[in-house]
Every structure is written in C-alpha cells, then in structure tokens.
Amino acid sequence: MAEESHSTIKLKPATFHRLQDFAASVGRPAAELAEEAIDRFLSEQQDLQWKPSSELEALSSRELSQDGAALQSMSSQQIKFMRQQSLVPLYIAEPIIGIVDGLLQGDHSVAEVLRKGNLGLGTLNGLDGEVVVLDGVAYHQGAEGVKVLTGSERTPFMSVTLFSKARSKQVELSPVGDLQGLEGQLKGHFRSTNVVYALLIEGSFLYVKSRAVCKQEGSVRLKDVAGSQVVREHTDESGVLVGFWCPPFVGSNLNVPGFHFHFLSADRQRGGHVLQLRMEQGTGWLQEIHRAQVDLPFRGDFLDSALLTSQASADLRAAEQDRS
C-alpha cells in the first residue's frame, strides 16, 4: 500500500511508472506535464469531479524537478488530477449502428453533447449534413455551407472528447499526395493502434474533397444516401482536420472504425467529411484516449430494432469512401 504522510503520498512503483508512461506518450517530461496540468486546472476550472484545495494551490507553485523524482511525493490531489487528465473519455451520443440501420432521429441535443467535449464529429437528425466540433463550437456543414449551431438541434450520432494540445503528442507532418498517405504518416506516430486517438491537424492543403449528406426523410440506411450528398472540392486552403482513430474492435457498431476526418477552412466557411486530400504541410496533435462512454437511446425504435451488426462494417465502408 502507498504510505501517506499528511499532504503527500509515496507512490507504488507501478503507479509511478504509469505516470511516466503517460508523459512518454506525449513526449514531455512528466514533472513538467504535472505542473502545467495543475496550473491549467486552477486557472480554467475544468469540469472535473473535484475542487482544488488550498493545499493543492500551495503545491501548484512548488518547483518540480525535471528528473521525475518529485513525482514520487506528489500530493494525492495531484495524482488524482493526472489520472483524470490521462483518462479523459471518448463520449458517444448514441452508437453509430443506429444511423447505419436507418434510425435517424436522436434524443440528444447538441448542447448536451458539448458538455462532454470540445472536439468531435457527428451529424444532425435526419442525417442533415455533417457536424464538426472545434474549440467547443459546433459547426454544421450542410448543402448550403457552414454555420454555427445554436445547441438546440438534435443528433442521432456524435462523438466528442475533451481535447487539449498540452495533453497531446505534437508532430510535424510531411507533404502528402493523398488521404492514405496522411493516415500512414499519423499511424507511424501511434504508440498502439489498440487505443483511440483524437486528432487535430492544422495545415495548408493543396486540395480537399469533402461531402455533406443532404437531410433524409423517414428511415434510410446510411449506405443508401450516397446519391443525396453534396460533394465539394477545395483548392489552396488553410484549415484544420478534426478526427479520430478508432480501433476496429471499437468501431463499426459504436463509432467509425479506423480514421474519420472532417475539414474546416481557416475562415470557418467551408468544409465537410473528408473524402480525399493533398496536404502541403501540417502540424498534428495526437491525444491518446483509453476510456469510452456511450449513451444508448431509450427510444422505442432503437429498443425494438434487430440491428444488423454483422453488416455495419461493410455499410460504413460503403458510406465513408470516395466513390469517384
């Protein structure tokens, strides 16, 4: 057991190594990361499940050594904060199998989802266009262009997380001639393909091909809506890619397996689900995610459906790929 002495504890070796491992995943000194995390929390009051104590405020100004030795006598509040930081979940408002099978009317409002994260992807009821969340703002990418959502809109599927560049591994990306080249480059920076990654890429794009699905009436399976989508081609754009990597064992029924990106131009006026691209240069941030939280609907259509899980993977591939 850890030996506790007033305001500090001596960590068991396994806990200490987990903290060091988390720091290694983002390529930064563990003590430096801990100090920044505490300072950020005290200044921003992020929505975690505990409040800072006067003891923590005093400790936050303490000089932490860069060799990691100080971590062995961190306060219990500091350790709890680090664990919260490293276990930020991927939140999924209704599993994607619902829209794959044509259940297009969701219960969650966009505002409810935004309380769970500041970066993510999704759609609106009726498969009405694409949704991208960046810096806590939800943008609707539809047939008429891009607009900021009010929060009252409903969604049958959105996935978000609490993203922070400080919690992420920063990488410089080389020019790529297609989307597959970018995906391969990003994979080369993964510690493991068996965890989820939240991905943010800021860059200059020679070409982006994006799509936005048009709103559907009634129940339409996802793979059958390709004929009612708006495809746009953008050239010489600066902007961002927001996305996720989900392992295949997580995807298909809960989320899109593999990579899934939406593009948003620097002026926030253009974008959509990414079908293809060429990138001149970019900087990426990769945030590892080791937890998932999924809200399952109470609606009768979901409860009574015989969801075709065996076809979900093939249907998603058909819906997500570039058919040109």
HELIX and SHEET records of a PDB file:
HELIX    1   1 PRO A   13  SER A   25  1                                  13    
HELIX    2   2 ALA A   30  GLU A   44  1                                  15    
HELIX    3   3 SER A   54  SER A   60  1                                   7    
HELIX    4   4 ALA A   69  SER A   73  5                                   5    
HELIX    5   5 SER A   76  SER A   86  1                                  11    
HELIX    6   6 ILE A   97  VAL A  100  1                                   4    
HELIX    7   7 VAL A  110  LEU A  114  1                                   5    
HELIX    8   8 LYS A  165  ARG A  167  5                                   3    
HELIX    9   9 LEU A  179  LYS A  187  1                                   9    
HELIX   10  10 LEU A  222  ASP A  224  5                                   3    
HELIX   11  11 ALA A  226  SER A  228  5                                   3    
HELIX   12  12 GLY A  300  ASP A  304  1                                   5    
HELIX   13  13 THR A  309  GLN A  311  5                                   3    
HELIX   14  14 ALA A  312  GLU A  320  1                                   9    
SHEET    1   A 2 GLU A   3  SER A   5  0                                        
SHEET    2   A 2 THR A   8  LYS A  10 -1                                        
SHEET    1   B 7 GLY A 145  VAL A 148  0                                        
SHEET    2   B 7 VAL A 137  GLY A 142 -1                                        
SHEET    3   B 7 GLU A 130  LEU A 134 -1                                        
SHEET    4   B 7 LEU A 119  THR A 123 -1                                        
SHEET    5   B 7 PHE A 157  THR A 161 -1                                        
SHEET    6   B 7 LEU A  90  ALA A  93 -1                                        
SHEET    7   B 7 ALA A 292  ASP A 295  1                                        
SHEET    1   C 2 HIS A 108  SER A 109  0                                        
SHEET    2   C 2 ARG A 154  THR A 155 -1                                        
SHEET    1   D 5 LYS A 169  LEU A 173  0                                        
SHEET    2   D 5 GLY A 271  ILE A 289 -1                                        
SHEET    3   D 5 VAL A 196  VAL A 213 -1                                        
SHEET    4   D 5 GLN A 229  CYS A 246 -1                                        
SHEET    5   D 5 GLY A 258  SER A 265 -1                                        
END                                                                             
